[in-house]
Amino acid sequence: MDCARTIRKKGAKEVYVLYRRKEEQMPAEKKEIEEAKKEGITFLFQHNVVKILPKEAENQVAKIECIKTELIQKEGELRPIPIDIKGSNYLLDMDYVVMAIGSEPEKEVVENLAIKRKEKGYIEVDKNYETSQEGIFAGGDIIGSKATVAWAARGGREAAEAIENYLKSKEKTC
């Protein structure tokens, strides 16, 4: 959301956000979505990108091929899964594409730390952002909070403050 809004504020005439699920399932603050709409950003919910088509003989984007999706509840899944609707493909003229597809912690790195993890490998922390190993802290995206730049920055800042408090408490005992 941050990228789309910034691109619009920097002068892009049209900005599209495509999301393969419904609006209420989008991992963004409702307020952010509403503000983006007010800023003129077009949302295409239950749409997905199939491919990016280049301009001929140039290293630039010309169009994107999109497809509509429907949500199907599959056994064992917590939320409905987007499935492409055959024959619903269409093209959109496009100059640039910014992909924001989410991320997960790098499994090997987290495993080597021998600290408790949550679902999808995110690091478990207490209210002070301390992990299961004393003196090891985590914040931002790695703890699996709301996946926005603002929340990641806030979590990182709060973890930094917790580290500072931890170090000050250790100084007093030394």
Residue frames as a rotation matrix with the C-alpha (Angstrom) as fourth column:
MET 1
0.573 0.820 0.000 0.00
0.820 -0.573 0.000 0.00
0.000 0.000 -1.000 0.00
ASP 2
0.377 -0.520 -0.766 2.86
0.222 -0.752 0.620 2.32
-0.899 -0.404 -0.168 0.85
CYS 3
-0.673 -0.675 0.302 4.40
0.418 -0.011 0.908 1.88
-0.610 0.738 0.290 -2.60
ALA 4
-0.197 0.682 0.705 1.14
0.959 -0.017 0.284 2.50
0.206 0.732 -0.650 -4.45
ARG 5
0.754 0.532 -0.385 0.39
0.624 -0.764 0.167 5.66
-0.205 -0.366 -0.907 -2.49
THR 6
0.074 -0.820 -0.568 3.92
0.164 -0.552 0.818 6.99
-0.984 -0.154 0.093 -2.88
ILE 7
-0.683 -0.303 0.665 3.92
0.657 0.144 0.740 6.34
-0.320 0.942 0.101 -6.63
ARG 8
0.255 0.868 0.425 0.62
0.935 -0.334 0.121 8.21
0.248 0.367 -0.897 -6.93
LYS 9
0.765 0.021 -0.644 1.94
0.371 -0.831 0.414 11.15
-0.527 -0.556 -0.643 -4.88
LYS 10
-0.276 -0.947 -0.162 5.04
0.235 -0.230 0.945 11.28
-0.932 0.223 0.286 -7.09
GLY 11
-0.355 0.187 -0.916 2.84
-0.669 -0.735 0.109 12.00
-0.653 0.652 0.386 -10.10
ALA 12
-0.962 0.063 0.265 1.69
0.212 0.784 0.584 8.73
-0.171 0.618 -0.767 -11.66
LYS 13
-0.639 0.762 -0.110 -1.55
-0.707 -0.525 0.474 9.38
0.303 0.380 0.874 -13.55
GLU 14
0.549 0.805 -0.224 -2.97
-0.655 0.581 0.483 5.93
0.519 -0.119 0.846 -12.85
VAL 15
-0.693 -0.673 0.258 -2.04
-0.693 0.525 -0.494 3.43
0.198 -0.521 -0.830 -10.16
TYR 16
0.396 0.788 -0.471 -3.64
-0.572 0.613 0.545 0.00
0.718 0.054 0.693 -9.86
VAL 17
-0.569 -0.435 0.697 -3.51
-0.795 0.506 -0.333 -2.39
-0.208 -0.744 -0.635 -6.94
LEU 18
0.137 0.562 -0.816 -4.45
-0.611 0.696 0.376 -5.93
0.779 0.447 0.439 -7.92
TYR 19
-0.583 -0.250 0.773 -5.26
-0.785 0.420 -0.455 -8.39
-0.212 -0.872 -0.441 -5.17
ARG 20
-0.759 0.181 -0.626 -6.32
-0.276 0.781 0.560 -11.97
0.590 0.598 -0.543 -5.76
ARG 21
-0.615 0.572 -0.542 -8.70
0.785 0.511 -0.351 -12.05
0.076 -0.642 -0.763 -2.79
LYS 22
0.427 0.857 0.289 -11.57
0.736 -0.515 0.439 -9.86
0.525 0.026 -0.851 -1.50
GLU 23
0.122 -0.346 0.930 -10.98
-0.169 -0.931 -0.324 -6.39
0.978 -0.117 -0.172 -0.08
GLU 24
0.718 0.245 0.652 -11.70
-0.646 -0.115 0.755 -7.49
0.260 -0.963 0.076 3.50
GLN 25
0.904 -0.426 0.035 -8.97
0.394 0.861 0.322 -10.14
-0.167 -0.277 0.946 3.22
MET 26
0.506 -0.743 0.439 -6.28
0.219 -0.382 -0.898 -7.70
0.835 0.550 -0.031 2.09
PRO 27
0.304 -0.459 -0.835 -3.43
0.952 0.171 0.253 -7.45
0.026 -0.872 0.489 4.63
ALA 28
-0.681 -0.413 0.605 -3.64
0.398 -0.902 -0.168 -3.67
0.615 0.126 0.778 4.88
GLU 29
-0.762 0.418 -0.495 -5.27
0.344 -0.386 -0.856 -1.26
-0.549 -0.822 0.151 7.28
LYS 30
0.105 0.896 0.431 -8.84
0.975 -0.007 -0.222 -0.36
-0.196 0.443 -0.875 6.24
LYS 31
0.614 0.077 -0.786 -7.91
0.177 -0.983 0.041 3.29
-0.769 -0.164 -0.617 6.73
GLU 32
-0.445 -0.872 -0.204 -4.96
-0.134 -0.160 0.978 2.89
-0.885 0.463 -0.045 4.32
ILE 33
-0.603 0.294 0.741 -7.20
0.763 0.482 0.430 1.40
-0.231 0.825 -0.515 1.65
GLU 34
0.494 0.865 -0.084 -9.78
0.822 -0.497 -0.278 4.16
-0.283 0.068 -0.957 2.04
GLU 35
0.358 -0.452 -0.817 -7.10
-0.104 -0.889 0.446 6.87
-0.928 -0.074 -0.366 1.87
ALA 36
-0.713 -0.651 0.260 -5.59
0.134 0.237 0.962 5.25
-0.688 0.721 -0.082 -1.21
LYS 37
-0.169 0.749 0.641 -9.00
0.978 0.209 0.014 5.21
-0.124 0.629 -0.767 -2.91
LYS 38
0.715 0.430 -0.552 -9.44
0.439 -0.890 -0.126 8.92
-0.545 -0.152 -0.825 -2.08
GLU 39
-0.037 -0.843 -0.536 -6.03
-0.261 -0.510 0.820 9.56
-0.965 0.170 -0.202 -3.66
GLY 40
0.389 0.323 -0.863 -7.28
-0.879 -0.151 -0.452 8.03
-0.276 0.934 0.225 -6.90
ILE 41
-0.761 -0.648 0.039 -5.75
-0.619 0.742 0.259 4.56
-0.197 0.173 -0.965 -6.71
THR 42
0.217 0.822 -0.526 -7.81
-0.904 0.372 0.210 1.91
0.369 0.430 0.824 -8.51
PHE 43
-0.498 -0.297 0.814 -8.27
-0.658 0.741 -0.132 -1.41
-0.565 -0.602 -0.565 -6.71
LEU 44
0.061 0.465 -0.883 -9.00
-0.806 0.546 0.231 -4.60
0.589 0.697 0.408 -8.62
PHE 45
-0.297 -0.080 0.952 -9.99
-0.809 0.551 -0.206 -7.21
-0.508 -0.831 -0.228 -6.06
GLN 46
0.309 0.291 0.905 -10.16
0.024 0.950 -0.313 -10.87
-0.951 0.118 0.287 -7.07
HIS 47
0.951 -0.217 -0.220 -7.79
-0.245 -0.097 -0.965 -10.24
0.188 0.971 -0.145 -9.97
ASN 48
0.510 -0.829 0.227 -4.30
0.179 0.361 0.915 -11.64
-0.841 -0.426 0.333 -10.47
VAL 49
0.286 -0.529 -0.799 -1.35
-0.893 -0.449 -0.022 -10.96
-0.347 0.720 -0.601 -12.79
VAL 50
0.922 0.027 0.387 -0.67
0.109 0.939 -0.326 -13.74
-0.372 0.343 0.863 -15.28
LYS 51
0.111 -0.931 0.348 2.28
0.973 0.173 0.153 -12.19
-0.202 0.322 0.925 -17.13
ILE 52
0.318 -0.169 -0.933 4.07
-0.013 -0.985 0.174 -8.95
-0.948 -0.043 -0.316 -17.84
LEU 53
0.567 -0.032 0.823 4.29
0.796 0.278 -0.537 -8.10
-0.212 0.960 0.183 -21.53
PRO 54
-0.228 -0.763 -0.605 7.25
0.460 -0.632 0.624 -5.99
-0.858 -0.136 0.495 -22.73
LYS 55
0.650 0.247 -0.718 7.33
-0.454 -0.632 -0.628 -3.36
-0.610 0.734 -0.299 -25.45
GLU 56
0.856 -0.337 0.392 8.89
0.510 0.677 -0.531 -4.78
-0.087 0.654 0.751 -28.59
ALA 57
0.257 -0.885 0.388 12.64
0.651 -0.139 -0.747 -4.14
0.715 0.444 0.540 -28.93
GLU 58
-0.027 -0.268 0.963 12.69
-0.526 -0.815 -0.241 -2.26
0.850 -0.514 -0.119 -25.61
ASN 59
-0.630 -0.226 -0.743 13.35
0.475 0.645 -0.599 -3.26
0.615 -0.730 -0.299 -22.04
GLN 60
-0.850 0.434 0.298 10.11
-0.526 -0.695 -0.490 -1.71
-0.006 -0.574 0.819 -20.76
VAL 61
-0.631 0.730 0.263 6.68
0.467 0.627 -0.623 -2.89
-0.620 -0.270 -0.737 -19.71
ALA 62
-0.909 0.414 0.046 3.84
-0.175 -0.481 0.859 -2.38
0.378 0.773 0.510 -22.20
LYS 63
0.133 0.990 0.055 0.95
-0.715 0.057 0.697 -4.31
0.687 -0.132 0.715 -20.68
ILE 64
-0.818 -0.244 0.521 0.08
-0.522 0.694 -0.495 -6.84
-0.241 -0.677 -0.696 -18.04
GLU 65
-0.340 0.719 -0.607 -2.15
-0.255 0.550 0.795 -9.82
0.905 0.425 -0.004 -18.64
CYS 66
-0.707 0.201 0.678 -4.58
-0.698 -0.040 -0.715 -10.29
-0.117 -0.979 0.168 -15.77
ILE 67
-0.537 0.610 -0.583 -7.16
0.143 0.747 0.649 -12.88
0.832 0.265 -0.488 -14.84
LYS 68
0.065 0.657 0.751 -10.16
-0.842 -0.368 0.395 -12.76
0.536 -0.658 0.529 -12.52
THR 69
-0.863 -0.367 -0.346 -10.26
-0.116 0.812 -0.572 -15.10
0.491 -0.454 -0.743 -9.53
GLU 70
0.393 0.911 0.127 -12.91
-0.447 0.069 0.892 -16.79
0.804 -0.407 0.434 -7.45
LEU 71
-0.462 -0.546 0.699 -12.47
-0.864 0.099 -0.493 -17.91
0.200 -0.832 -0.518 -3.86
ILE 72
0.339 0.475 -0.812 -12.87
-0.289 0.874 0.391 -21.59
0.895 0.101 0.434 -3.07
GLN 73
0.294 -0.201 0.934 -12.83
-0.948 0.066 0.312 -23.05
-0.125 -0.977 -0.171 0.45
LYS 74
0.088 -0.359 -0.929 -10.57
-0.408 0.838 -0.363 -26.10
0.909 0.411 -0.072 0.37
GLU 75
0.913 0.257 -0.316 -10.47
0.119 0.574 0.810 -28.75
0.390 -0.778 0.493 3.06
GLY 76
0.369 -0.788 -0.492 -7.77
0.928 0.286 0.239 -28.09
-0.047 -0.545 0.837 5.63
GLU 77
-0.544 -0.524 0.655 -7.35
0.585 -0.797 -0.152 -24.42
0.602 0.300 0.740 4.65
LEU 78
-0.542 0.291 -0.788 -8.23
0.688 -0.386 -0.615 -21.65
-0.483 -0.875 0.009 7.10
ARG 79
-0.086 0.511 -0.855 -9.33
-0.293 -0.833 -0.469 -19.18
-0.952 0.211 0.221 4.44
PRO 80
0.808 0.470 0.356 -10.66
0.186 0.370 -0.910 -19.49
-0.560 0.801 0.212 0.90
ILE 81
-0.294 -0.931 0.217 -8.06
0.403 0.085 0.911 -19.99
-0.867 0.355 0.350 -1.84
PRO 82
0.223 0.359 -0.906 -8.11
-0.632 -0.655 -0.415 -17.83
-0.742 0.665 0.081 -5.00
ILE 83
-0.194 -0.174 0.965 -8.59
0.546 0.799 0.254 -19.87
-0.815 0.576 -0.060 -8.17
ASP 84
-0.847 -0.171 -0.504 -8.23
-0.285 -0.653 0.702 -18.40
-0.449 0.738 0.504 -11.66
ILE 85
0.274 0.949 0.159 -11.46
-0.067 0.184 -0.981 -18.14
-0.959 0.258 0.114 -13.67
LYS 86
-0.512 -0.495 0.702 -10.70
0.593 0.387 0.706 -19.68
-0.621 0.778 0.096 -17.08
GLY 87
-0.193 0.383 0.904 -11.36
0.938 -0.199 0.284 -17.36
0.288 0.902 -0.321 -20.00
SER 88
0.791 0.517 -0.326 -11.50
0.601 -0.757 0.257 -14.20
-0.114 -0.399 -0.910 -17.88
ASN 89
-0.202 -0.971 -0.126 -8.09
0.865 -0.237 0.443 -12.95
-0.460 -0.019 0.888 -19.03
TYR 90
0.884 0.364 0.293 -7.72
0.461 -0.784 -0.416 -9.30
0.078 0.503 -0.861 -20.07
LEU 91
-0.141 -0.969 0.202 -4.92
0.918 -0.204 -0.339 -6.81
0.370 0.137 0.919 -20.75
LEU 92
0.837 0.253 -0.486 -4.09
0.434 -0.847 0.307 -3.55
-0.334 -0.468 -0.819 -18.98
ASP 93
0.483 -0.704 0.521 -1.74
0.234 -0.469 -0.851 -0.93
0.844 0.533 -0.062 -20.40
MET 94
0.917 -0.245 -0.315 1.09
0.314 -0.044 0.948 -0.49
-0.246 -0.969 0.036 -17.93
ASP 95
0.646 -0.749 0.150 4.40
-0.421 -0.513 -0.748 1.36
0.637 0.420 -0.646 -17.75
TYR 96
-0.531 -0.801 0.277 5.80
-0.656 0.182 -0.733 -0.09
0.536 -0.571 -0.622 -14.50
VAL 97
0.542 0.632 -0.554 5.05
-0.064 0.688 0.723 -3.03
0.838 -0.356 0.413 -12.23
VAL 98
-0.455 -0.586 0.671 5.84
-0.786 -0.089 -0.611 -3.21
0.418 -0.806 -0.420 -8.51
MET 99
0.116 0.458 -0.881 5.34
0.018 0.886 0.463 -6.66
0.993 -0.069 0.095 -7.04
ALA 100
-0.469 -0.159 0.869 4.46
-0.854 -0.167 -0.492 -6.99
0.223 -0.973 -0.057 -3.36
ILE 101
0.107 0.499 -0.860 3.92
-0.406 0.812 0.420 -10.65
0.908 0.304 0.289 -2.71
GLY 102
0.851 0.223 0.476 4.72
-0.517 0.186 0.836 -11.02
0.097 -0.957 0.274 0.97
SER 103
-0.068 -0.928 -0.367 7.57
-0.499 0.351 -0.793 -12.84
0.864 0.129 -0.486 2.60
GLU 104
0.961 0.231 -0.152 8.48
0.000 0.548 0.836 -15.27
0.276 -0.804 0.527 5.32
PRO 105
0.513 -0.819 0.258 11.60
-0.737 -0.266 0.622 -15.50
-0.441 -0.509 -0.739 7.49
GLU 106
0.113 -0.580 -0.807 14.53
-0.724 0.508 -0.467 -17.43
0.680 0.637 -0.363 6.07
LYS 107
0.874 0.452 -0.179 14.08
-0.247 0.730 0.637 -20.83
0.418 -0.513 0.750 7.72
GLU 108
0.364 -0.810 -0.460 17.77
0.637 0.577 -0.511 -21.77
0.679 -0.106 0.726 8.07
VAL 109
-0.464 -0.555 0.690 18.72
-0.064 -0.756 -0.651 -18.50
0.884 -0.347 0.315 9.77
VAL 110
0.172 0.635 0.753 15.92
-0.855 -0.283 0.434 -18.72
0.489 -0.718 0.494 12.32
GLU 111
0.884 0.152 -0.443 16.55
-0.003 0.948 0.319 -22.43
0.468 -0.281 0.838 12.99
ASN 112
0.018 -0.978 -0.207 20.23
0.515 0.187 -0.836 -21.76
0.857 -0.092 0.507 13.72
LEU 113
-0.375 -0.115 0.920 19.23
-0.518 -0.797 -0.310 -19.31
0.769 -0.593 0.239 16.47
ALA 114
-0.619 0.197 -0.760 17.42
0.515 0.833 -0.204 -22.08
0.593 -0.517 -0.617 18.39
ILE 115
-0.914 0.405 0.017 14.58
-0.302 -0.653 -0.694 -19.77
-0.270 -0.640 0.719 19.44
LYS 116
-0.370 0.863 0.345 10.85
0.520 0.500 -0.693 -20.45
-0.770 -0.077 -0.633 19.62
ARG 117
-0.989 0.087 -0.121 8.87
-0.149 -0.515 0.844 -19.76
0.011 0.853 0.522 16.49
LYS 118
-0.183 0.983 0.027 5.24
-0.387 -0.047 -0.921 -19.26
-0.904 -0.179 0.389 15.58
GLU 119
0.528 0.488 0.695 3.31
0.451 0.532 -0.716 -20.26
-0.720 0.692 0.061 12.48
LYS 120
0.942 -0.160 0.296 5.08
0.251 -0.253 -0.934 -19.77
0.224 0.954 -0.198 9.15
GLY 121
0.198 -0.967 -0.161 8.40
0.885 0.247 -0.394 -19.58
0.421 -0.064 0.905 11.00
TYR 122
0.355 -0.050 0.934 7.92
-0.139 -0.990 -0.001 -16.15
0.925 -0.129 -0.358 12.53
ILE 123
-0.646 -0.690 -0.327 9.88
0.282 0.183 -0.942 -15.51
0.710 -0.700 0.076 15.71
GLU 124
0.478 0.796 -0.370 7.94
0.616 -0.004 0.787 -15.60
0.625 -0.605 -0.493 18.96
VAL 125
-0.652 -0.650 0.389 8.57
0.183 -0.634 -0.752 -12.63
0.736 -0.419 0.532 21.26
ASP 126
-0.241 0.555 -0.796 7.23
0.964 0.039 -0.264 -11.43
-0.115 -0.831 -0.544 24.60
LYS 127
0.768 0.639 -0.047 5.76
0.634 -0.768 -0.089 -7.97
-0.093 0.038 -0.995 25.32
ASN 128
0.537 -0.663 -0.522 9.34
-0.223 -0.708 0.670 -6.59
-0.814 -0.243 -0.528 25.42
TYR 129
0.783 -0.154 -0.603 10.23
-0.605 0.035 -0.795 -8.09
0.144 0.987 -0.066 22.01
GLU 130
-0.298 -0.886 0.357 12.59
-0.916 0.370 0.156 -10.58
-0.270 -0.280 -0.921 23.66
THR 131
0.086 0.250 -0.965 12.75
-0.636 0.759 0.140 -14.06
0.767 0.601 0.224 22.18
SER 132
0.940 0.274 -0.204 12.91
-0.067 0.732 0.678 -17.34
0.335 -0.623 0.706 24.08
GLN 133
0.189 -0.943 -0.274 16.69
0.897 0.279 -0.343 -16.79
0.400 -0.181 0.898 24.33
GLU 134
0.664 0.039 -0.746 17.66
0.531 -0.727 0.435 -14.12
-0.526 -0.685 -0.504 26.86
GLY 135
-0.084 -0.730 -0.678 19.28
0.009 -0.681 0.732 -11.13
-0.996 0.055 0.063 25.22
ILE 136
-0.912 -0.113 0.395 18.01
0.384 0.109 0.917 -11.92
-0.146 0.988 -0.056 21.72
PHE 137
-0.228 0.823 -0.520 15.32
-0.039 -0.541 -0.840 -9.54
-0.973 -0.172 0.155 20.49
ALA 138
-0.758 0.070 0.649 13.25
0.648 0.199 0.735 -9.35
-0.078 0.977 -0.196 17.33
GLY 139
-0.147 0.747 -0.649 10.89
0.072 -0.646 -0.760 -6.84
-0.987 -0.159 0.041 15.79
GLY 140
-0.420 0.039 -0.907 9.34
-0.806 -0.474 0.353 -5.82
-0.416 0.880 0.231 12.51
ASP 141
0.215 0.581 -0.785 8.28
-0.914 0.402 0.047 -8.31
0.343 0.708 0.618 9.84
ILE 142
-0.559 -0.563 -0.609 10.21
-0.379 0.827 -0.416 -11.24
0.737 -0.002 -0.675 11.36
ILE 143
-0.938 0.248 0.242 7.73
-0.159 0.313 -0.936 -11.48
-0.308 -0.917 -0.254 14.27
GLY 144
-0.756 0.630 0.179 4.73
0.591 0.538 0.601 -11.78
0.282 0.561 -0.779 11.95
SER 145
-0.406 0.653 -0.640 2.78
0.313 -0.558 -0.768 -8.72
-0.858 -0.512 0.022 13.04
LYS 146
0.707 0.704 -0.064 0.72
0.207 -0.292 -0.934 -6.71
-0.676 0.647 -0.352 10.55
ALA 147
-0.034 -0.769 0.639 2.60
0.872 0.289 0.395 -6.77
-0.489 0.570 0.660 7.27
THR 148
0.865 0.213 0.455 2.93
0.420 -0.802 -0.424 -3.06
0.274 0.558 -0.783 6.58
VAL 149
-0.087 -0.941 0.327 5.97
0.483 -0.327 -0.812 -0.82
0.871 0.087 0.483 6.52
ALA 150
0.051 0.172 0.984 4.48
-0.584 -0.794 0.169 1.32
0.810 -0.583 0.060 9.27
TRP 151
0.916 0.323 0.236 3.95
-0.380 0.515 0.768 -1.66
0.126 -0.794 0.595 11.62
ALA 152
0.605 -0.767 -0.215 7.39
0.679 0.638 -0.364 -3.08
0.416 0.074 0.906 10.83
ALA 153
-0.203 -0.681 0.704 9.02
0.130 -0.731 -0.670 0.28
0.970 -0.044 0.237 11.59
ARG 154
0.364 0.419 0.832 7.05
-0.746 -0.404 0.530 0.64
0.558 -0.813 0.166 14.80
GLY 155
0.994 0.025 -0.104 7.94
0.030 0.867 0.498 -2.90
0.103 -0.498 0.861 15.90
GLY 156
0.272 -0.962 0.023 11.61
0.689 0.178 -0.702 -2.28
0.671 0.207 0.711 15.10
ARG 157
-0.167 -0.276 0.947 11.60
-0.310 -0.897 -0.316 0.96
0.936 -0.346 0.065 17.09
GLU 158
0.652 0.491 0.578 9.89
-0.699 0.092 0.709 -0.70
0.295 -0.866 0.403 20.07
ALA 159
0.855 -0.429 -0.291 12.35
0.456 0.889 0.028 -3.60
0.247 -0.157 0.956 19.94
ALA 160
-0.055 -0.909 0.413 15.25
0.399 -0.399 -0.825 -1.10
0.915 0.120 0.385 19.90
GLU 161
0.073 0.160 0.984 13.81
-0.719 -0.676 0.163 0.61
0.691 -0.720 0.066 22.99
ALA 162
0.949 0.298 0.106 13.46
-0.294 0.706 0.644 -2.78
0.117 -0.642 0.758 24.70
ILE 163
0.489 -0.853 -0.186 17.10
0.664 0.501 -0.555 -3.59
0.567 0.148 0.811 23.88
GLU 164
-0.205 -0.541 0.816 18.19
-0.122 -0.813 -0.570 -0.26
0.971 -0.216 0.100 25.32
ASN 165
0.448 0.456 0.769 16.24
-0.813 -0.150 0.563 -0.95
0.372 -0.877 0.303 28.53
TYR 166
0.962 -0.130 -0.241 17.68
0.178 0.966 0.189 -4.45
0.208 -0.225 0.952 28.72
LEU 167
0.137 -0.987 0.083 21.24
0.587 0.013 -0.809 -3.17
0.798 0.160 0.582 28.36
LYS 168
-0.118 -0.118 0.986 20.68
-0.538 -0.827 -0.163 -0.46
0.835 -0.550 0.033 30.96
SER 169
0.799 0.450 0.399 19.37
-0.578 0.389 0.718 -3.07
0.167 -0.804 0.570 33.42
LYS 170
0.758 -0.592 -0.274 22.50
0.544 0.806 -0.235 -5.20
0.360 0.029 0.933 32.79
GLU 171
-0.079 -0.788 0.610 24.77
0.099 -0.615 -0.782 -2.18
0.992 -0.001 0.126 33.44
LYS 172
0.283 0.300 0.911 23.19
-0.793 -0.460 0.398 -1.74
0.539 -0.836 0.107 36.88
THR 173
0.975 0.143 0.172 23.93
-0.214 0.813 0.542 -5.36
-0.062 -0.565 0.823 37.82
CYS 174
0.569 -0.820 -0.065 27.56
0.507 0.412 -0.757 -5.28
0.648 0.397 0.650 36.67
